[in-house]
C-alpha cells in the first residue's frame, strides 16, 4: 500500500510555499496562522489524529523559508539601486548557461547569476543575491561557473530576482569555472560531436534526450513534441536520470559491484548526471523525481516510492521554495504520483486479459497523462488525445537514444571516431522518436481546444478524478477497454467541425496568437492570404484549421521580429503555400534565419505601389517606399520597415499596418492624404507610441488589436483605445475576444468573436 503520510508531508510543504508566494505578505501570514490554529485545534479535540502535525510542521517550515527568501530579496541593496537605474560595479558568478534570445532591438545573451559584491553611490556591499544578466549579442560569452567583475546598469525585476543586470562595460574574469564544470561542458560537447554527422533533427534531439540541451531544435519539431505529449523528452526529466542511473547500476552489477557499493555507484551516477545537465533547480528537481522512480521500481516499491516522493517534495521546497509555483515542478510531481499510485492498479486490471508487459506499457503513460492533464490544459488550453499512443510508440527508442548517446559522448572523450560509432544507434532511435512525433501531430484531432478559464479547468479536473475509480472497471474487461480505445481512435482520425466556425461571409480573421500578429484574408474557398504568423506555430496552425484554410497562395511577413514570424512553420504544416514575401530590412538576424530555415530560401519582396489580385483579395503594398528609412529617436528600425498593406475583400477596405511607429505613420499620412478604410489593424499591438491624428483620420468603423493577455508591455494603451473609440471605431482585442473575424452580410460589415 502507498504511504499516504509521506504524501501528506509533501502536500503540506507545497501548500506552505503556495500560501507565501501567491498571497500578499500580511494575507499570507494570516492564512498560515489560520491553518496552524485550525489543525492544532482539531488535534487537541481529537477530531484528527496527531499525525497531521507532521504536514503542519512541513507547511510552517517551508512557509518560513519562502518568507525568508522573499525578505532577503526585498531587503537587498540591489532593489533600491535598480529603482534608480544606477550604474554600479558588480562581482558575479554565472549560475546557468548563457541563452541567446531575440530582443526588441536585436539578440540578447541571458543568464542567471549570483552577485557577491556591489559598489555604487559611494558605498560597497557584500551580499549573496540572485540576478538575471542581460547583455548584447556582442558582449563576451562566458561559461557557467565563471566569476567576473563588470560595470552594469541595474533594472528592477520581479519574483525572486533582486535585479536585472545590463552590462555597460567589458567583463574582467576573476576566476575560471571549477574543474567539474569544465568536465561537464566537455561531455556535452562530446555528445554533440558524436552525432554531428547525422540528420539535422536527430543530431539536435540526442543532446536534448541526454542532457536537456535542445537549443538548436527546429521550433516546428518542438511544436510537434508538444502536441503529442512528448515534451518531457526535450527537457531534463526524471526519465533521463532513471535511464542513465539504471544503466550505471546494471553495468555495476555486471562488473561485480554489490551491496552498499552499488548504492554508492548509483549516488555517483546521480551526481554526475546533475553536473552534466547543470545543477539548476529544475535539473535537481528532475533528478529527485528520477530517484523516486528508481526507488519505486525496487522491492516494496509503491510504499517506498510514495515515501520518497513526499520527502523529495519537502526537501526541494526547503531549498528552493519558488519551485512550488513552476509548471515543471507541478508536472514532474504529478506524473510521478500518478505512476506510483494509479499505474499499479490499472496495470493489475489490464493483466486480467493481457500480458504483464503490455499492461505496464499502457498503464504507466496513461496514469502520468491523467495526472498531468489539468495542468497541461491550464498551460496550453488543449487536451492531447494522441499523447498516450505517442508515448507508447516512442518508449522503445527512448532508452537506447539516451543511454547510447551519453555513452558515445563519454567514449568520444577518449576517441572521437569510436564515439561516433557508439552513438550511431542513438541517432537512429532519435529518428524513430521524431517520426512518431510528426505522425502524432499530423493526426486530424491530435489535441482538442479546451480553454484555460476556471470552469473548463474545474470540469476537466473532476473528470480526471472520476477516472481514478472508473478506469480499473473499464480496463479489466477486454470489451470495454477495446471499445474505449476504438472510440478514441475514431475521434482522433475524424476532425470534428467547430459549430458556426468560420462564420458565414467572413473576409478577415485576426487570429488569437498571443502577443503577436497573425491575420488571414479570405481569398476563396479554403484559400487565404496570410499576413504574419505570430510567435507560435501550433497556435497559428490551429487558427487556420478552424478557418478551414488548406491553401495559402500568398504569405506576407511584415517584418522579422519573433512575434510576427516564429509561427511560420504552422502556416506551412499540411498546406499548399505559394509566394512568400517580406520586408527588405533583414533585421533582426535571428528572425531572418528562422524564416529561411523553415522555407529553405529567402522570402521575396512585395512590389511597392503595385495593385494585384490574389483570388478574392485585392492587395497593394503602401510601405516601405524603396530607399525610405523612417525612424525617430528611440524607434525600432525593423518596426518602421514593416510592410503596410491596403487590402479589399468583399468590398471591405482593410489597412494592415504591421508595427510601424509614429515617424513611419506620419510619412504614410503625407503620402496617402485622405486615405479612408473600413477596418484598421492597429499598429504595434496598441502601443502608446502612435500618430493619433493619422489613425483617427482613416474613418475606420472597426479597429483590431492583436495583443497577448497579461502582456508585460502595457498593450494596448488606454489613451489609444479612448482616442479610437472617440473617433467612432469599435475596438476588438484578441486578449479579450479570442479569434476576431470581420464578416460581410447583406452589404453590412460586422464582427464575430470566437469567445
C-alpha positions in Angstrom: 0.0 0.0 0.0 1.2 3.5 -0.7 2.4 5.6 2.4 -0.1 8.4 2.3 1.5 10.0 5.4 4.6 10.9 3.4 2.5 12.3 0.6 0.6 14.5 3.2 4.0 15.7 4.3 4.8 16.8 0.7 1.4 18.3 0.3 1.8 20.3 3.5 5.1 21.7 2.2 3.7 22.6 -1.1 0.7 24.4 0.5 3.0 26.4 2.7 5.1 27.6 -0.2 2.0 28.5 -2.3 0.4 30.5 0.6 3.5 32.7 0.9 4.4 33.0 -2.8 0.8 33.6 -4.1 -0.8 35.7 -1.4 0.3 39.2 -0.3 2.5 39.4 2.7 0.0 40.0 5.6 -2.7 37.9 4.0 -0.1 35.0 3.6 0.8 35.3 7.3 -2.8 35.3 8.3 -3.5 32.2 6.1 -0.5 30.3 7.5 -1.5 31.1 11.1 -5.2 30.2 10.4 -4.2 26.8 9.0 -1.9 26.2 12.0 -4.5 27.1 14.5 -7.2 25.0 12.8 -5.0 21.9 12.6 -3.9 22.4 16.2 -7.4 22.7 17.4 -8.6 19.6 15.5 -5.7 17.6 17.0 -6.4 18.8 20.6 -10.1 17.9 20.2 -9.1 14.5 18.7 -11.1 15.2 15.6 -8.0 14.3 13.6 -5.0 12.1 14.6 -1.7 13.7 15.8 -0.1 12.5 12.6 -1.5 15.7 11.0 1.1 17.6 13.0 3.8 16.3 10.5 2.2 18.0 7.4 1.6 21.1 9.6 5.2 21.3 10.6 6.2 20.9 6.9 3.9 23.7 6.0 5.3 26.0 8.6 8.9 25.2 7.7 8.5 25.8 4.0 6.4 28.9 4.5 9.1 30.2 6.8 11.9 29.5 4.3 9.8 31.1 1.5 9.2 34.2 3.5 12.9 34.4 4.4 13.8 34.2 0.7 11.4 36.9 -0.2 12.7 39.1 2.6 16.3 38.7 1.6 15.5 39.7 -2.0 13.2 42.6 -0.9 15.8 44.0 1.5 18.8 43.6 -0.8 20.5 46.9 -1.7 20.2 45.9 -5.3 16.5 46.8 -5.2 16.8 50.5 -4.4 19.7 50.8 -6.8 17.7 49.2 -9.6 14.8 51.5 -8.9 17.2 54.4 -9.5 18.6 52.8 -12.7 22.1 53.1 -11.0 25.3 52.1 -12.8 27.4 50.1 -10.4 30.4 47.7 -10.3 29.4 44.1 -9.6 31.2 40.9 -8.8 29.1 38.0 -10.2 29.2 34.3 -10.8 27.2 32.7 -13.6 24.9 30.0 -12.3 23.3 29.0 -15.6 24.3 28.6 -19.2 24.0 31.7 -21.4 21.0 31.6 -23.7 20.6 33.8 -26.8 17.1 35.2 -27.2 15.5 37.7 -29.6 15.1 41.1 -28.1 13.1 44.0 -29.5 16.2 45.6 -31.0 18.4 42.5 -31.6 19.7 39.4 -29.9 20.4 39.3 -26.2 22.5 37.0 -24.1 20.5 36.0 -21.0 21.8 34.0 -18.0 21.2 33.6 -14.3 23.9 34.9 -11.9 24.7 35.5 -8.3 26.0 38.8 -7.0 28.6 38.7 -4.2 29.7 42.3 -4.2 28.3 45.6 -5.4 29.9 49.1 -5.4 27.9 52.2 -6.2 26.7 55.6 -5.0 29.8 55.8 -2.9 29.2 52.6 -0.9 30.1 48.9 -1.2 28.1 45.9 0.0 29.0 42.2 0.3 25.9 40.1 -0.3 24.6 37.0 -2.0 21.7 37.8 -4.3 20.3 36.2 -7.4 20.1 38.4 -10.6 19.4 38.0 -14.3 22.2 39.1 -16.6 21.1 40.6 -20.0 23.9 41.5 -22.3 24.1 42.4 -26.0 25.0 39.8 -28.6 28.5 41.2 -29.0 29.3 41.0 -25.2 31.9 38.3 -24.5 30.2 35.0 -23.9 31.2 33.4 -20.5 31.0 29.9 -19.3 28.8 28.6 -16.5 30.7 29.0 -13.1 32.8 31.9 -14.3 33.3 34.7 -11.6 33.8 38.1 -13.1 33.5 41.9 -12.4 31.8 44.4 -14.6 30.1 47.7 -14.7 26.4 47.5 -15.3 23.1 49.3 -15.1 20.6 47.8 -12.7 16.9 47.4 -13.8 14.0 46.5 -11.5 13.0 42.8 -11.6 10.2 40.6 -10.2 9.7 37.4 -8.3 12.8 36.0 -6.5 15.3 38.0 -8.6 16.9 41.1 -6.9 17.5 43.0 -10.2 18.2 42.8 -13.9 21.8 43.5 -14.8 22.6 45.2 -18.1 26.4 45.4 -18.6 27.8 48.7 -19.8 31.4 47.6 -19.7 33.6 44.6 -20.6 33.8 41.8 -18.0 37.0 41.1 -16.1 37.3 37.4 -15.3 38.2 36.9 -11.6 38.0 33.1 -11.5 37.6 30.4 -14.2 34.9 27.7 -13.8 35.8 24.9 -11.4 37.1 21.7 -12.9 33.8 19.8 -12.6 32.0 22.4 -14.7 34.8 22.1 -17.4 34.4 18.3 -17.3 30.6 18.6 -17.7 31.0 21.0 -20.6 33.4 18.6 -22.3 30.9 15.8 -22.0 28.1 17.9 -23.5 30.4 19.0 -26.4 31.4 15.4 -27.0 27.7 14.2 -27.1 27.0 16.8 -29.8 30.2 15.9 -31.7 29.3 12.1 -31.6 26.1 12.8 -33.6 27.2 15.9 -35.6 27.2 14.0 -38.9 23.6 12.7 -38.5 20.3 14.1 -39.8 19.7 17.7 -38.7 16.8 16.8 -36.4 18.4 13.7 -34.9 21.6 15.5 -34.1 19.7 18.1 -32.1 17.3 15.6 -30.4 20.0 13.3 -29.0 21.6 16.1 -26.8 18.1 17.0 -25.7 17.4 13.5 -24.6 20.7 13.0 -22.9 21.2 16.3 -21.0 18.2 18.5 -22.0 20.3 20.6 -24.5 17.6 21.5 -27.0 19.0 24.9 -28.1 19.2 24.0 -31.8 16.0 22.0 -32.1 13.7 23.0 -35.0 10.8 25.0 -33.5 8.3 23.2 -35.7 9.5 19.8 -34.4 9.4 21.1 -30.8 5.8 22.1 -31.5 5.0 18.5 -32.7 6.5 17.2 -29.5 4.2 19.5 -27.5 1.1 18.4 -29.5 1.9 14.7 -28.9 2.7 14.9 -25.2 6.4 14.1 -25.8 7.8 17.5 -24.5 9.2 15.8 -21.4 11.8 14.2 -23.7 13.2 17.6 -24.6 13.9 18.8 -21.1 15.8 17.3 -18.3 13.3 15.0 -16.6 13.2 12.1 -14.2 13.1 9.8 -17.2 16.6 10.8 -18.2 18.0 10.1 -14.8 16.1 6.8 -14.4 17.6 5.5 -17.7 21.1 6.8 -17.1 21.4 5.7 -13.5 19.6 2.4 -14.2 22.2 1.7 -16.9 25.0 2.6 -14.4 23.5 0.1 -11.9 23.2 -2.7 -14.4 26.7 -2.1 -15.6 27.9 -2.1 -12.0 26.2 -5.5 -11.3 27.8 -6.9 -14.5 31.2 -5.8 -13.2 30.5 -7.4 -9.8 29.6 -4.4 -7.7 27.3 -5.5 -4.9 25.7 -4.3 -1.6 26.3 -0.8 -0.4 28.9 -0.1 -3.1 26.0 -0.4 -5.6 24.3 2.4 -3.7 27.5 4.5 -3.8 27.7 3.9 -7.6 24.1 5.0 -8.0 24.8 8.1 -6.0 27.8 8.9 -8.1 25.7 8.4 -11.3 23.1 10.8 -9.9 25.7 13.4 -9.1 27.4 13.1 -12.5 24.0 13.4 -14.2 23.2 16.6 -12.3 26.6 18.2 -13.0 26.4 17.3 -16.7 22.8 18.6 -17.1 23.6 21.7 -15.0 22.8 21.9 -11.2 19.9 24.3 -11.6 16.7 23.9 -9.6 14.8 22.3 -12.5 17.6 19.8 -13.0 17.8 18.9 -9.3 14.0 18.6 -9.3 14.2 16.2 -12.2 16.9 14.2 -10.5 14.9 13.9 -7.3 11.8 12.6 -9.2 14.0 10.2 -11.2 15.5 8.9 -7.9 12.0 8.4 -6.5 11.1 6.4 -9.7 14.2 4.2 -9.2 13.1 3.6 -5.6 9.6 2.8 -6.8 11.0 0.1 -9.2 12.6 -1.8 -6.3 11.2 -4.1 -3.7 8.1 -2.8 -1.9 8.3 0.0 -4.4 4.9 1.5 -4.1 5.2 2.2 -0.4 8.9 3.2 -0.5 8.3 5.3 -3.7 5.5 7.3 -2.1 7.6 7.9 1.0 10.4 9.1 -1.3 8.1 11.4 -3.2 6.8 13.1 -0.1 10.4 13.6 1.3 11.6 14.8 -2.1 8.9 17.4 -2.4 9.7 18.6 1.2 13.4 18.7 0.6 13.2 20.5 -2.7 10.9 23.2 -1.4 13.0 23.8 1.7 15.9 24.6 -0.6 14.0 26.3 -3.5 10.5 27.4 -2.3 9.8 29.1 -5.7 9.7 25.7 -7.4 6.2 25.4 -5.9 4.8 27.9 -8.5 6.6 26.5 -11.6 4.8 24.3 -14.1 7.8 21.9 -14.4 7.6 21.1 -10.7 3.9 20.5 -10.8 4.1 18.3 -13.8 7.0 16.3 -12.5 5.4 15.7 -9.1 2.0 14.8 -10.5 3.4 12.5 -13.2 5.5 10.6 -10.5 2.5 10.4 -8.2 0.3 9.1 -11.0 2.8 6.4 -11.8 3.2 5.3 -8.2 -0.5 5.5 -7.2 -2.6 4.8 -10.3 -0.4 2.8 -12.6 -0.1 -0.4 -10.4 -3.9 -0.6 -10.0 -4.6 0.0 -13.7 -1.9 -2.5 -14.6 -3.4 -5.2 -12.5 -6.8 -4.5 -14.1 -5.3 -4.9 -17.6 -3.4 -8.1 -16.6 -6.8 -9.9 -16.3 -6.8 -10.3 -20.1 -3.4 -9.2 -21.5 0.3 -9.9 -20.8 2.1 -8.0 -18.0 4.5 -6.2 -20.3 1.5 -4.8 -22.3 -0.3 -3.8 -19.2 2.7 -1.9 -17.8 3.4 -0.3 -21.1 -0.1 1.1 -21.3 -0.8 1.9 -17.6 2.4 4.0 -16.9 1.9 6.7 -19.7 -1.9 6.6 -19.1 -1.5 7.3 -15.4 1.0 10.0 -15.9 -1.1 11.7 -18.6 -4.3 11.6 -16.5 -2.4 13.1 -13.5 -0.9 15.9 -15.6 -3.8 16.7 -17.9 -5.4 19.6 -15.9 -2.0 21.4 -15.6 -1.2 20.9 -19.2 -4.6 22.2 -20.2 -4.1 25.3 -18.0 -0.8 26.0 -19.7 -1.8 25.2 -23.3 -5.6 25.4 -23.5 -5.6 22.0 -25.1 -6.0 18.3 -24.2 -3.9 15.9 -26.1 -5.7 12.8 -27.4 -2.6 11.2 -29.0 -0.2 11.5 -26.1 -0.6 8.0 -24.7 -0.3 6.4 -28.1 2.7 8.6 -29.0 4.5 7.8 -25.7 3.8 4.1 -26.2 5.3 4.1 -29.7 8.3 6.3 -28.7 9.1 4.4 -25.5 11.2 1.6 -27.0 13.5 4.1 -28.6 14.0 6.5 -25.6 16.3 4.2 -23.7 18.8 3.4 -26.5 18.8 7.1 -27.7 19.6 8.3 -24.2 22.0 5.7 -22.9 23.9 5.2 -26.2 24.0 9.0 -26.8 25.6 9.5 -23.4 27.9 6.5 -23.8 29.0 7.8 -27.2 29.8 11.2 -25.7 31.9 9.6 -22.9 33.7 7.3 -25.3 34.3 10.2 -27.6 36.4 11.9 -25.0 38.9 9.2 -25.4 38.5 8.8 -29.2 36.1 10.8 -31.4 35.7 8.1 -34.2 34.7 5.4 -31.6 32.2 7.8 -30.0 30.6 8.3 -33.4 30.2 4.6 -33.8 28.7 4.1 -30.4 26.3 7.0 -30.8 25.0 5.9 -34.2 22.2 3.7 -32.8 21.2 6.7 -30.6 20.7 8.8 -33.7 18.7 6.1 -35.4 16.5 5.8 -32.2 16.0 9.5 -32.2 14.9 9.3 -35.8 12.1 7.0 -34.8 11.0 9.3 -32.0 10.9 12.2 -34.5 8.8 10.1 -36.8 6.3 9.3 -34.0 6.1 13.0 -33.0 5.4 14.1 -36.6 2.9 11.3 -37.2 1.1 12.1 -34.0 1.0 15.9 -34.7 -0.4 15.1 -38.2 -3.4 13.2 -36.8 -6.5 15.3 -37.6 -7.6 15.7 -34.0 -4.3 15.2 -32.1 -5.5 17.6 -29.5 -8.7 19.4 -28.7 -9.0 23.0 -27.6 -10.2 23.2 -24.1 -9.7 26.6 -22.6 -7.9 28.0 -19.6 -10.8 29.5 -17.6 -11.8 28.3 -14.1 -14.9 26.5 -15.3 -13.3 24.4 -18.0 -10.3 23.5 -15.8 -12.6 22.5 -12.8 -14.7 20.3 -15.2 -11.5 18.7 -16.5 -10.1 18.1 -13.1 -13.3 16.5 -11.9 -13.3 14.3 -15.0 -9.7 13.2 -14.2 -10.6 12.4 -10.6 -13.6 10.4 -11.7 -11.3 8.3 -13.9 -9.4 7.1 -10.9 -12.2 4.7 -9.7 -13.8 4.2 -13.2 -10.6 3.3 -15.2 -10.0 -0.1 -13.4 -13.6 -1.2 -14.1 -13.2 -0.3 -17.8 -9.7 -1.8 -18.2 -10.4 -5.1 -16.5 -12.8 -6.2 -19.3 -11.5 -6.5 -22.9 -14.7 -5.4 -24.4 -15.0 -2.1 -22.6 -11.3 -1.4 -22.9 -11.2 -2.0 -26.6 -14.4 -0.1 -27.2 -12.9 3.0 -25.4 -9.7 2.6 -27.5 -11.7 2.4 -30.7 -13.8 5.4 -29.8 -10.6 7.4 -29.1 -9.1 6.4 -32.5 -12.2 7.5 -34.4 -12.2 10.9 -32.6 -8.5 11.4 -33.4 -8.9 10.4 -37.1 -12.1 12.4 -37.8 -11.7 16.2 -37.2 -14.9 17.4 -35.6 -16.4 20.6 -37.1 -16.4 23.8 -35.0 -20.1 24.8 -34.8 -20.7 28.0 -36.7 -17.0 28.5 -37.5 -15.8 30.0 -39.7 -18.7 32.4 -39.7 -20.6 32.9 -43.0 -19.4 35.8 -45.1 -16.0 36.2 -43.3 -13.4 38.3 -45.1 -10.7 38.9 -42.5 -9.6 36.9 -39.4 -7.4 38.2 -36.7 -6.0 35.0 -35.0 -5.5 34.9 -31.3 -1.8 34.2 -31.4 -0.9 35.8 -28.1 1.5 38.8 -28.1 2.0 39.0 -31.9 0.2 39.3 -35.2 -1.5 36.6 -37.4 -4.0 37.9 -39.9 -5.9 36.0 -42.6 -7.6 37.5 -45.7 -10.1 35.1 -47.4 -9.0 34.6 -51.0 -11.6 31.9 -51.8 -13.0 28.6 -50.6 -10.3 27.1 -48.3 -7.8 29.6 -49.5 -6.4 32.7 -47.8 -3.7 35.4 -47.9 -1.8 35.2 -44.6 -0.1 38.3 -43.1 2.3 37.5 -40.3 2.3 34.2 -38.4 2.5 35.1 -34.7 5.1 33.7 -32.3 3.9 30.1 -32.1 3.5 27.5 -34.9 0.8 25.5 -33.1 -1.4 28.5 -32.4 -1.2 29.7 -36.0 -1.9 26.3 -37.4 -4.9 25.8 -35.2 -6.4 29.1 -36.2 -6.0 28.3 -39.9 -7.5 24.8 -39.2 -10.5 26.5 -37.6 -10.9 28.7 -40.7 -10.6 25.6 -42.9 -7.7 27.1 -44.8 -5.8 24.5 -46.8 -4.1 26.7 -49.4 -2.1 30.0 -48.9 -1.4 31.5 -52.3 0.5 34.4 -50.6 2.2 34.7 -47.3 3.4 38.2 -46.3 5.8 38.8 -43.3 5.6 42.4 -42.4 9.0 42.3 -40.5 11.3 39.8 -38.9 10.5 40.2 -35.1 9.7 36.8 -33.5 6.1 37.7 -32.7 5.4 38.1 -36.4 7.5 35.2 -37.9 8.2 32.4 -35.4 4.8 30.7 -36.2 5.7 30.3 -39.9 6.0 26.5 -39.6 2.4 26.4 -38.5 1.3 28.0 -41.8 3.3 25.5 -43.9 2.1 22.5 -42.0 0.0 20.5 -44.3 -0.9 23.4 -46.6 -0.1 24.4 -50.1 1.8 27.7 -49.8 2.6 29.8 -52.8 4.7 33.0 -52.8 6.3 34.2 -49.6 7.2 37.9 -49.3 8.8 40.0 -46.6 10.2 43.4 -45.8 13.5 44.4 -47.4 15.2 45.1 -44.0 16.7 41.8 -42.8 16.8 42.6 -39.1 16.9 41.0 -36.6 19.1 38.3 -38.0 17.6 35.6 -35.8 14.1 36.1 -37.3 15.6 36.1 -40.8 17.4 32.8 -40.0 14.2 31.3 -38.7 12.2 32.1 -41.8 15.0 31.0 -44.2 15.5 27.8 -42.2 11.8 26.9 -42.4 11.4 27.9 -46.1 14.8 26.7 -47.3 15.2 30.0 -49.2 14.9 33.8 -48.9 11.5 35.5 -48.9 10.7 37.7 -51.9 9.9 41.4 -51.8 6.4 42.9 -52.3 6.2 45.3 -55.2 5.7 48.8 -53.8 2.6 50.6 -55.0 1.5 47.8 -57.3 -2.1 46.6 -57.1 -2.7 42.9 -57.6 -5.4 40.3 -57.3 -4.9 37.2 -55.2 -8.1 35.3 -55.5 -10.8 37.4 -54.0 -8.2 39.7 -52.3 -7.1 43.0 -53.9 -3.8 44.0 -52.4 -1.5 47.0 -52.6 1.8 47.5 -50.7 1.9 51.0 -49.3 5.1 50.9 -47.3 8.1 50.8 -47.1 9.0 53.0 -50.0 12.1 52.0 -51.8 15.1 53.7 -50.2 13.0 55.1 -47.3 14.4 54.9 -43.8 11.8 56.5 -41.5 12.9 56.5 -37.8 12.6 58.8 -34.9 14.6 58.9 -31.8 14.2 55.7 -29.8 12.2 54.0 -32.6 12.8 50.5 -33.9 14.1 50.2 -37.5 12.5 46.8 -38.0 9.2 48.1 -36.8 9.4 51.1 -39.1 10.3 48.8 -42.1 7.1 46.8 -41.6 5.2 46.1 -44.8 1.9 48.1 -44.8 -0.9 46.7 -46.9 -4.2 48.0 -48.2 -6.5 45.1 -48.9 -10.0 44.9 -50.2 -12.1 41.7 -49.7 -15.8 41.6 -50.4 -16.0 45.4 -50.8 -14.4 45.9 -47.3 -11.2 48.1 -47.3 -8.7 46.9 -44.8 -5.4 48.6 -43.7 -2.8 46.2 -42.2 -0.1 48.3 -40.5 2.4 45.8 -39.1 4.3 47.5 -36.2 5.0 50.9 -37.9 5.8 53.6 -35.3 4.9 57.3 -35.3 7.6 58.6 -37.8 6.5 55.9 -40.4 2.9 56.7 -39.7 3.5 60.4 -40.4 5.2 59.5 -43.6 2.2 57.4 -44.7 -0.2 60.3 -43.8 1.8 62.6 -46.1 2.0 60.1 -48.9 -1.7 58.9 -48.6 -3.6 62.1 -47.7 -7.3 61.4 -47.5 -7.0 57.6 -47.2 -10.2 56.0 -45.9 -10.8 52.4 -44.8 -13.4 50.3 -43.2 -11.1 48.2 -40.9 -7.9 49.2 -39.3 -5.4 46.8 -37.8 -3.9 49.0 -35.1 -0.1 49.2 -35.3 2.3 47.6 -32.9 -0.3 45.8 -30.8 -1.8 49.0 -29.5 1.4 50.6 -28.2 1.1 54.1 -26.8 3.6 55.3 -29.5 1.2 56.3 -32.3 0.4 59.1 -34.6 -3.2 59.5 -33.3 -4.0 62.2 -35.8 -3.4 59.8 -38.7 -5.1 56.8 -37.1 -8.3 58.7 -36.2 -8.5 60.3 -39.7 -8.8 57.0 -41.5 -12.6 56.7 -40.9 -12.5 53.1 -39.9 -15.5 51.6 -38.2 -13.6 48.6 -36.8 -10.2 48.7 -35.1 -8.4 45.4 -34.5 -5.8 45.0 -31.8 -3.8 41.8 -31.8 -2.4 41.5 -28.3 -1.4 38.9 -25.7 -3.4 38.6 -22.5 -1.5 39.9 -19.4 1.5 41.1 -21.6 4.3 43.0 -19.9 4.3 45.9 -22.3 1.1 47.6 -21.2 -0.5 46.9 -24.6 -3.0 48.2 -25.6 -2.5 51.7 -24.2 -5.7 53.1 -22.6 -5.2 56.5 -24.2 -5.0 55.0 -27.6 -8.2 53.0 -27.0 -10.0 56.1 -25.9 -8.9 58.0 -28.9 -10.0 55.3 -31.3 -13.4 55.0 -29.6 -13.9 58.7 -29.7 -13.2 58.6 -33.5 -16.2 56.2 -33.9 -14.3 52.9 -34.1 -15.4 49.7 -32.3 -12.2 48.2 -30.9 -11.8 44.4 -30.8 -8.9 42.8 -28.9 -7.7 39.2 -29.2 -6.8 39.1 -25.5 -10.5 39.6 -24.6 -12.3 38.1 -27.6 -10.0 35.4 -28.9 -10.1 35.0 -32.7 -11.9 38.0 -34.2 -13.5 37.7 -37.7 -14.8 40.5 -39.8 -17.9 39.5 -41.9 -20.0 41.0 -44.6 -23.7 40.2 -44.6 -26.3 41.9 -46.8 -23.8 44.6 -47.5 -23.1 45.4 -43.9 -19.8 45.0 -42.1 -19.9 43.1 -38.8 -17.6 41.3 -36.3 -17.9 37.8 -34.9 -15.6 36.9 -31.9 -14.9 33.2 -31.1 -15.2 33.7 -27.4 
